[in-house]
Amino acid sequence: MTSQQPPQLAELQDLLDGAPREAEVSTVCQVDAAGRTFPVYALALGNRSPDVPAVGFFGGVHGLERIGADVVIGYLRNILNRLPWDNLLAMQLARMRMVFMPIVNPGGLWLGTRANPHGVDLMRNAPVDSADAPPALLGGQRISARLPWYRGVLGASMEAESLAVCRVVEAELLPHVFSLSVDCHSGFGVRDRIWFPYAHTAQPVTHLAELHAFSQVLDRGHPHHRYVFEPQSHQYLAHGDLWDHLYALACTRGDGVFLPLTLEMGSWLWVRKNPRQFLSRHGFFNPLIQHRQERVLRRHLGGLDFMARAAWSHDRWLPAGAARASHRELALDRWYRGAR
Protein backbone atom coordinates (compact mmCIF):
# COMPACT_ATOMS: atom_id res chain seq x y z
CA MET A 1 0.00 0.00 0.00
CA THR A 2 1.26 3.45 -0.79
CA SER A 3 0.39 6.81 0.71
CA GLN A 4 0.35 8.29 -2.81
CA GLN A 5 -3.12 6.91 -3.58
CA PRO A 6 -6.31 5.86 -1.80
CA PRO A 7 -5.99 2.48 -0.06
CA GLN A 8 -8.93 1.14 -2.08
CA LEU A 9 -7.12 1.98 -5.32
CA ALA A 10 -3.93 0.32 -4.09
CA GLU A 11 -5.94 -2.77 -3.17
CA LEU A 12 -7.60 -2.79 -6.58
CA GLN A 13 -4.29 -2.43 -8.41
CA ASP A 14 -2.80 -5.35 -6.45
CA LEU A 15 -5.87 -7.40 -7.36
CA LEU A 16 -5.62 -6.52 -11.04
CA ASP A 17 -1.87 -7.17 -11.13
CA GLY A 18 -2.54 -10.73 -9.97
CA ALA A 19 -5.60 -11.32 -12.15
CA PRO A 20 -5.57 -14.37 -14.44
CA ARG A 21 -5.03 -14.02 -18.18
CA GLU A 22 -8.73 -14.33 -19.00
CA ALA A 23 -9.42 -11.12 -17.09
CA GLU A 24 -9.59 -8.18 -19.54
CA VAL A 25 -8.25 -5.14 -17.69
CA SER A 26 -8.39 -1.65 -19.18
CA THR A 27 -7.75 1.92 -18.06
CA VAL A 28 -10.87 3.73 -19.21
CA CYS A 29 -9.58 7.21 -18.36
CA GLN A 30 -7.24 9.05 -16.03
CA VAL A 31 -8.10 11.90 -13.67
CA ASP A 32 -5.99 14.49 -11.87
CA ALA A 33 -6.44 15.41 -8.23
CA ALA A 34 -4.17 17.55 -6.03
CA GLY A 35 -1.19 17.09 -8.33
CA ARG A 36 -1.63 13.34 -8.73
CA THR A 37 -3.01 11.30 -11.60
CA PHE A 38 -5.26 8.32 -10.91
CA PRO A 39 -6.51 5.66 -13.35
CA VAL A 40 -10.13 4.57 -13.68
CA TYR A 41 -10.03 0.82 -14.24
CA ALA A 42 -12.51 -1.60 -15.77
CA LEU A 43 -12.26 -5.38 -15.78
CA ALA A 44 -14.33 -7.77 -17.89
CA LEU A 45 -14.69 -11.55 -17.83
CA GLY A 46 -16.60 -14.11 -19.82
CA ASN A 47 -18.41 -14.38 -23.13
CA ARG A 48 -18.46 -11.33 -25.42
CA SER A 49 -21.37 -12.57 -27.56
CA PRO A 50 -24.42 -10.26 -27.58
CA ASP A 51 -26.58 -13.40 -27.44
CA VAL A 52 -25.65 -13.99 -23.78
CA PRO A 53 -26.56 -11.81 -20.76
CA ALA A 54 -24.22 -9.35 -19.06
CA VAL A 55 -23.95 -7.87 -15.58
CA GLY A 56 -21.95 -4.85 -14.43
CA PHE A 57 -20.86 -3.76 -10.96
CA PHE A 58 -19.91 -0.14 -10.26
CA GLY A 59 -18.61 1.55 -7.12
CA GLY A 60 -16.87 4.64 -5.86
CA VAL A 61 -18.98 7.08 -7.89
CA HIS A 62 -19.06 9.32 -4.82
CA GLY A 63 -15.59 9.55 -3.31
CA LEU A 64 -16.83 10.03 0.22
CA GLU A 65 -18.76 6.76 0.09
CA ARG A 66 -15.79 4.40 0.32
CA ILE A 67 -17.94 1.42 1.27
CA GLY A 68 -19.38 1.25 -2.26
CA ALA A 69 -15.90 0.71 -3.69
CA ASP A 70 -15.10 -1.76 -0.89
CA VAL A 71 -18.15 -3.89 -1.71
CA VAL A 72 -17.40 -4.06 -5.45
CA ILE A 73 -13.70 -4.77 -4.82
CA GLY A 74 -14.70 -7.47 -2.33
CA TYR A 75 -16.97 -9.15 -4.86
CA LEU A 76 -14.34 -8.88 -7.61
CA ARG A 77 -11.82 -10.53 -5.28
CA ASN A 78 -14.34 -13.30 -4.64
CA ILE A 79 -14.79 -13.91 -8.37
CA LEU A 80 -11.08 -13.86 -9.21
CA ASN A 81 -10.20 -16.19 -6.33
CA ARG A 82 -12.85 -18.69 -7.47
CA LEU A 83 -11.76 -18.75 -11.10
CA PRO A 84 -9.05 -21.44 -10.69
CA TRP A 85 -11.33 -24.03 -9.08
CA ASP A 86 -15.04 -23.16 -9.33
CA ASN A 87 -16.59 -25.18 -12.18
CA LEU A 88 -19.99 -23.57 -11.66
CA LEU A 89 -18.45 -20.11 -12.08
CA ALA A 90 -16.68 -21.33 -15.23
CA MET A 91 -20.03 -22.52 -16.63
CA GLN A 92 -21.56 -19.18 -15.72
CA LEU A 93 -18.83 -17.18 -17.47
CA ALA A 94 -19.09 -19.38 -20.56
CA ARG A 95 -22.62 -18.06 -21.03
CA MET A 96 -22.42 -14.49 -19.73
CA ARG A 97 -20.31 -11.35 -19.47
CA MET A 98 -19.26 -9.81 -16.13
CA VAL A 99 -17.90 -6.25 -15.90
CA PHE A 100 -16.45 -4.37 -12.92
CA MET A 101 -15.69 -0.67 -12.39
CA PRO A 102 -14.95 -0.63 -8.65
CA ILE A 103 -13.66 2.96 -8.37
CA VAL A 104 -15.31 5.36 -10.80
CA ASN A 105 -14.17 8.49 -8.93
CA PRO A 106 -10.63 7.89 -7.60
CA GLY A 107 -9.95 11.63 -7.37
CA GLY A 108 -12.93 12.16 -5.09
CA LEU A 109 -11.89 9.10 -3.08
CA TRP A 110 -8.42 10.61 -2.59
CA LEU A 111 -9.82 14.03 -1.65
CA GLY A 112 -12.55 12.61 0.55
CA THR A 113 -15.31 14.39 -1.36
CA ARG A 114 -18.63 13.30 -2.81
CA ALA A 115 -17.83 15.13 -6.04
CA ASN A 116 -14.94 14.58 -8.44
CA PRO A 117 -11.87 16.88 -8.31
CA HIS A 118 -13.73 19.48 -10.41
CA GLY A 119 -16.45 19.67 -7.78
CA VAL A 120 -18.99 17.91 -10.01
CA ASP A 121 -21.35 15.31 -8.59
CA LEU A 122 -21.16 12.50 -11.14
CA MET A 123 -24.74 11.43 -10.38
CA ARG A 124 -26.01 14.91 -11.30
CA ASN A 125 -23.83 15.28 -14.39
CA ALA A 126 -25.79 13.58 -17.18
CA PRO A 127 -27.85 15.59 -19.73
CA VAL A 128 -31.19 14.75 -18.09
CA ASP A 129 -33.47 17.41 -16.64
CA SER A 130 -36.33 16.71 -14.28
CA ALA A 131 -39.68 17.92 -15.57
CA ASP A 132 -40.89 18.16 -11.99
CA ALA A 133 -39.35 20.27 -9.26
CA PRO A 134 -36.63 18.31 -7.45
CA PRO A 135 -35.60 19.34 -3.94
CA ALA A 136 -33.41 22.45 -3.82
CA LEU A 137 -29.69 21.69 -4.09
CA LEU A 138 -30.14 17.95 -3.44
CA GLY A 139 -31.79 17.50 -6.84
CA GLY A 140 -28.82 19.06 -8.60
CA GLN A 141 -27.69 22.67 -8.95
CA ARG A 142 -25.55 24.82 -11.25
CA ILE A 143 -24.91 27.65 -8.77
CA SER A 144 -21.40 26.71 -7.71
CA ALA A 145 -18.98 23.80 -7.45
CA ARG A 146 -18.45 24.89 -3.85
CA LEU A 147 -21.94 23.69 -3.02
CA PRO A 148 -22.88 19.99 -2.97
CA TRP A 149 -24.72 18.26 -5.83
CA TYR A 150 -23.17 20.53 -8.49
CA ARG A 151 -24.17 19.43 -12.01
CA GLY A 152 -21.40 21.16 -13.95
CA VAL A 153 -21.52 23.98 -16.47
CA LEU A 154 -24.66 24.07 -18.60
CA GLY A 155 -23.93 22.73 -22.08
CA ALA A 156 -20.49 21.37 -21.17
CA SER A 157 -19.49 17.79 -21.90
CA MET A 158 -19.94 15.28 -19.13
CA GLU A 159 -17.00 14.75 -16.80
CA ALA A 160 -14.34 12.22 -17.80
CA GLU A 161 -15.49 9.76 -15.13
CA SER A 162 -19.12 9.97 -16.24
CA LEU A 163 -18.10 9.44 -19.86
CA ALA A 164 -15.98 6.46 -18.78
CA VAL A 165 -19.01 4.80 -17.23
CA CYS A 166 -21.01 5.51 -20.38
CA ARG A 167 -18.32 3.99 -22.61
CA VAL A 168 -18.12 0.82 -20.52
CA VAL A 169 -21.90 0.42 -20.34
CA GLU A 170 -22.34 1.08 -24.07
CA ALA A 171 -19.57 -1.35 -25.03
CA GLU A 172 -20.01 -4.10 -22.47
CA LEU A 173 -23.66 -4.13 -21.37
CA LEU A 174 -26.06 -2.55 -23.86
CA PRO A 175 -25.21 -4.78 -26.86
CA HIS A 176 -26.31 -7.88 -24.94
CA VAL A 177 -29.73 -9.50 -25.14
CA PHE A 178 -30.15 -8.83 -21.42
CA SER A 179 -28.03 -6.76 -19.06
CA LEU A 180 -28.23 -5.64 -15.47
CA SER A 181 -26.05 -3.17 -13.59
CA VAL A 182 -25.58 -2.54 -9.88
CA ASP A 183 -24.13 0.78 -8.71
CA CYS A 184 -23.08 0.58 -5.03
CA HIS A 185 -23.49 3.61 -2.74
CA SER A 186 -24.09 4.42 0.88
CA GLY A 187 -26.94 6.70 1.84
CA PHE A 188 -28.82 8.08 4.80
CA GLY A 189 -31.48 5.89 6.39
CA VAL A 190 -31.67 2.69 8.39
CA ARG A 191 -32.74 0.50 5.46
CA ASP A 192 -30.73 -0.92 2.60
CA ARG A 193 -32.47 0.00 -0.64
CA ILE A 194 -32.29 -1.10 -4.25
CA TRP A 195 -33.44 1.70 -6.53
CA PHE A 196 -34.41 1.53 -10.17
CA PRO A 197 -35.12 4.43 -12.57
CA TYR A 198 -36.40 6.95 -12.81
CA ALA A 199 -34.78 9.67 -10.73
CA HIS A 200 -35.90 12.57 -12.95
CA THR A 201 -39.61 11.72 -12.99
CA ALA A 202 -42.18 9.79 -10.99
CA GLN A 203 -43.48 8.15 -14.18
CA PRO A 204 -42.92 4.38 -14.54
CA VAL A 205 -40.18 3.00 -16.77
CA THR A 206 -40.72 0.97 -19.93
CA HIS A 207 -39.42 -2.21 -18.33
CA LEU A 208 -41.53 -2.00 -15.20
CA ALA A 209 -42.83 -5.55 -15.68
CA GLU A 210 -39.30 -6.93 -15.90
CA LEU A 211 -38.28 -5.08 -12.74
CA HIS A 212 -41.29 -6.43 -10.87
CA ALA A 213 -40.47 -9.96 -12.02
CA PHE A 214 -36.90 -9.45 -10.81
CA SER A 215 -38.17 -8.26 -7.43
CA GLN A 216 -40.17 -11.48 -7.08
CA VAL A 217 -37.10 -13.55 -7.97
CA LEU A 218 -35.16 -11.63 -5.32
CA ASP A 219 -37.85 -12.12 -2.66
CA ARG A 220 -38.32 -15.81 -3.36
CA GLY A 221 -34.75 -16.81 -4.15
CA HIS A 222 -32.99 -14.66 -1.56
CA PRO A 223 -35.73 -14.69 1.10
CA HIS A 224 -33.80 -13.21 4.01
CA HIS A 225 -32.57 -10.14 2.19
CA ARG A 226 -33.15 -6.76 3.82
CA TYR A 227 -33.49 -4.62 0.70
CA VAL A 228 -36.35 -2.23 0.02
CA PHE A 229 -36.87 -2.51 -3.74
CA GLU A 230 -38.39 0.68 -5.18
CA PRO A 231 -38.18 3.44 -7.79
CA GLN A 232 -35.67 6.12 -6.84
CA SER A 233 -38.42 8.70 -7.29
CA HIS A 234 -40.04 7.41 -4.10
CA GLN A 235 -37.23 9.09 -2.17
CA TYR A 236 -36.50 12.21 -4.23
CA LEU A 237 -36.29 13.53 -7.78
CA ALA A 238 -33.04 14.73 -9.30
CA HIS A 239 -31.55 16.26 -12.41
CA GLY A 240 -28.67 14.65 -14.26
CA ASP A 241 -28.96 11.04 -13.11
CA LEU A 242 -26.40 8.96 -14.99
CA TRP A 243 -28.47 5.75 -14.94
CA ASP A 244 -31.57 7.53 -16.21
CA HIS A 245 -29.42 8.74 -19.11
CA LEU A 246 -28.04 5.28 -19.87
CA TYR A 247 -31.42 3.61 -19.50
CA ALA A 248 -32.92 6.08 -22.01
CA LEU A 249 -30.04 5.35 -24.37
CA ALA A 250 -30.65 1.61 -24.05
CA CYS A 251 -34.35 2.09 -24.85
CA THR A 252 -33.55 4.04 -28.02
CA ARG A 253 -31.02 1.42 -29.16
CA GLY A 254 -33.44 -1.44 -28.70
CA ASP A 255 -30.69 -4.09 -28.55
CA GLY A 256 -32.11 -5.83 -25.48
CA VAL A 257 -33.38 -5.33 -21.95
CA PHE A 258 -31.19 -3.20 -19.65
CA LEU A 259 -32.08 -2.96 -15.94
CA PRO A 260 -29.91 -0.45 -14.04
CA LEU A 261 -30.07 -0.80 -10.25
CA THR A 262 -28.56 1.31 -7.47
CA LEU A 263 -27.72 -0.25 -4.12
CA GLU A 264 -28.04 2.32 -1.34
CA MET A 265 -26.62 0.91 1.90
CA GLY A 266 -28.29 2.48 4.93
CA SER A 267 -25.48 4.32 6.71
CA TRP A 268 -27.59 5.20 9.75
CA LEU A 269 -27.28 1.54 10.73
CA TRP A 270 -23.61 2.19 11.45
CA VAL A 271 -24.04 5.67 12.96
CA ARG A 272 -26.78 4.48 15.32
CA LYS A 273 -24.54 1.74 16.72
CA ASN A 274 -21.52 4.01 16.99
CA PRO A 275 -22.59 7.66 17.55
CA ARG A 276 -18.93 8.72 17.64
CA GLN A 277 -19.03 8.42 13.86
CA PHE A 278 -20.73 11.84 13.88
CA LEU A 279 -17.28 13.25 14.62
CA SER A 280 -15.99 12.17 11.21
CA ARG A 281 -17.40 13.12 7.82
CA HIS A 282 -16.47 9.62 6.63
CA GLY A 283 -18.51 8.24 9.52
CA PHE A 284 -21.75 9.52 8.01
CA PHE A 285 -21.32 7.22 5.02
CA ASN A 286 -19.04 4.34 6.00
CA PRO A 287 -18.68 1.80 8.82
CA LEU A 288 -15.55 2.83 10.74
CA ILE A 289 -15.23 -0.25 12.97
CA GLN A 290 -13.63 -3.30 11.39
CA HIS A 291 -16.21 -5.90 12.39
CA ARG A 292 -19.04 -3.74 11.03
CA GLN A 293 -17.14 -3.30 7.75
CA GLU A 294 -16.82 -7.10 7.55
CA ARG A 295 -20.52 -7.54 8.33
CA VAL A 296 -21.47 -5.15 5.51
CA LEU A 297 -19.29 -7.08 3.09
CA ARG A 298 -20.78 -10.41 4.14
CA ARG A 299 -24.30 -9.07 3.71
CA HIS A 300 -23.88 -7.50 0.30
CA LEU A 301 -21.44 -9.82 -1.45
CA GLY A 302 -24.11 -12.51 -1.34
CA GLY A 303 -26.58 -10.02 -2.77
CA LEU A 304 -24.28 -9.13 -5.68
CA ASP A 305 -23.66 -12.79 -6.43
CA PHE A 306 -27.40 -13.41 -6.44
CA MET A 307 -27.86 -10.61 -8.98
CA ALA A 308 -25.18 -12.11 -11.23
CA ARG A 309 -26.93 -15.47 -11.11
CA ALA A 310 -30.28 -13.84 -11.83
CA ALA A 311 -28.79 -12.12 -14.90
CA TRP A 312 -27.29 -15.44 -16.04
CA SER A 313 -30.71 -17.12 -15.73
CA HIS A 314 -32.79 -14.22 -17.04
CA ASP A 315 -34.56 -16.39 -19.62
CA ARG A 316 -36.10 -18.42 -16.79
CA TRP A 317 -37.88 -15.49 -15.12
CA LEU A 318 -38.17 -12.64 -17.65
CA PRO A 319 -41.92 -12.24 -18.35
CA ALA A 320 -43.51 -12.27 -21.79
CA GLY A 321 -47.01 -11.96 -23.23
CA ALA A 322 -49.82 -12.13 -20.66
CA ALA A 323 -47.33 -12.64 -17.83
CA ARG A 324 -45.64 -9.36 -18.72
CA ALA A 325 -48.96 -7.51 -18.68
CA SER A 326 -49.78 -9.06 -15.31
CA HIS A 327 -46.43 -8.06 -13.83
CA ARG A 328 -46.90 -4.50 -15.05
CA GLU A 329 -50.30 -4.22 -13.35
CA LEU A 330 -48.90 -5.65 -10.12
CA ALA A 331 -46.00 -3.20 -10.31
CA LEU A 332 -48.30 -0.23 -10.86
CA ASP A 333 -50.34 -1.27 -7.82
CA ARG A 334 -47.23 -1.77 -5.73
CA TRP A 335 -45.27 1.36 -6.60
CA TYR A 336 -47.43 3.93 -8.40
CA ARG A 337 -51.10 3.74 -7.39
CA GLY A 338 -50.93 5.22 -3.94
CA ALA A 339 -49.27 2.14 -2.43
CA ARG A 340 -46.12 3.88 -1.19
CORHUFEN-V18567 format. One line per field, one symbol per residue. phi: phi as a letter, one per 40 degrees, with the letter a starting at -180 (. if undefined). psi: psi as a letter, one per 40 degrees, with the letter a starting at -180 (. if undefined). burial: I if it has 24 or more other C-alpha atoms within 12 Angstrom, else O. Layout:
BEGIN
phi=???
psi=???
burial=???
END
This chain:
BEGIN
phi=.bccacdcccccccccccccccccbbccabbbafgbbbcbcbbbbgccdccbcabbbbagcbcccccccdcccccccdccccdcbcccccccccbabbbbbcbcbccccccgbcccccgccccbbccbbccccccdgdchabcaccbcgcchcdgccccdcccccccccccbbccccaaabbbcbbachbbcbbbbcbbcaccccccccccccccccccccbcbcbcccacccccacacgcccccccccccccgcacbbcbbcbccccdccccadccccbccccbaccbdccdccccccccccccccccccdbdccbccagcccccccccccccbbbgcc
psi=iieeiidddddddddddeiidehhhihdiiiihfeihhihiihiiaheheeiiihihiifdhddgddddddddddddddddedeehddddddddfihhihgdgdgdddddefidiieeehhdeeeighhhdihiihcdehiedieeiifhdihheiiiidddddddddddddddeidhihihhhiiiiieihihiiiideieiiidfdddddddddddddegeeifhhhiideddiiiifhddddddddddddfdahhghihhhhheeddddegeeedehddedeihehdddddddddddddddddddddddfdeeehiibdddddddddddddeefee.
burial=OOOOIIOIIIIIIOIIOOIOOOIIIOIIIIIIIOOOOIIIIIIIIIIIOOOIIIIIIIIIIIIIIIIIIIIIIIIIIOIIOOIOOOOOIOOIIOIIIIIIIIIIIIIIIIIIIIIIIIIIIIIIIIIIIIOOOIOOIIIIIIOOIOOIIIIIIOOOOIIIIIIIIIIIIIIIIIIIIIIIIIIIIIIOOOOIIIIIIIIIIIIIIIIIIIIIIIIOIIOOOOOOIOIIIIIIIIIIIIIIIIIIIIIIIIOOOOOIIIIIIIIIIIIIIIIOOOOOOOOOOIIIIIIIOOOOIOOIIOIIIIIIIIIIIIIIIIOOIIIOOOOOOOIIOOIIOOIOOOOO
END
